[in-house]
Amino acid sequence: MPASPPLLLFDIDGTLMRKSGPLHRQVLVDAVKLVTGLDATTDHIPVQGMLDRDILAWMLRDAGATPSKIKQAMPQVVQHAQALYTARCPDLRRKVCPGVRALLQKVSRRQIKAGLVTGNLSQIGWTKVENAGIAHHFAFGAFAEEGKDRATLARRAIARARRENWITRNSKIALFGDHENDILAAKANGIRSVAVATGISLPSALALLQPDFLLTDLRDCPLEEILA
């Protein structure tokens, strides 16, 4: 490894895997119902690129909950949503995006630290990558409970890597994501943005934000260029 080892950060949904089914949305709905008795929905919410806690707050607000009720209920709703997802999550190995396994294997062989930066709640995020068979490639993660937006989560991930002495001030750091918010999070932290058009965002929309790299998918990912 070089004197300044690199760090690679990855979003989950749309980047590492896609089309993993409606379960994630459903457990949010069910958790709200269990805790508050309210009938909520995500149907009208543009959940892609959002943090789970923000989605839950939006659901509760639209279902008629007051700000104080949302604040009071949120810890229990979060707890139930994670428990429900862990109990119900199916095998996700067939949902892994093209090129992901090969890239992660290359990263692991080179002993490059990799972390998750995702809007998922922590147990939901870890359950997804575990059931997809790729969790062992990731040393750590920053999740929805830990910040107000993706830029904050990326900043927390970088700070953790520095505390653990996994990286130095001169390390190359890149964030892989499929959404405009991932590009913005990378730019806000002064790190490299690798946009992957395997989610719902169109390549043209991603290109407007001028990511450092814009890839169709992670097959033939130019890892050497990203780390150069």
Summary of the structure (lengths in Angstrom):
residues: 228
radius of gyration: 17.5
end to end distance: 13.4
largest distance: 55.2
contacts: 782
relative contact order: 0.18
helix: 48%
strand: 12%
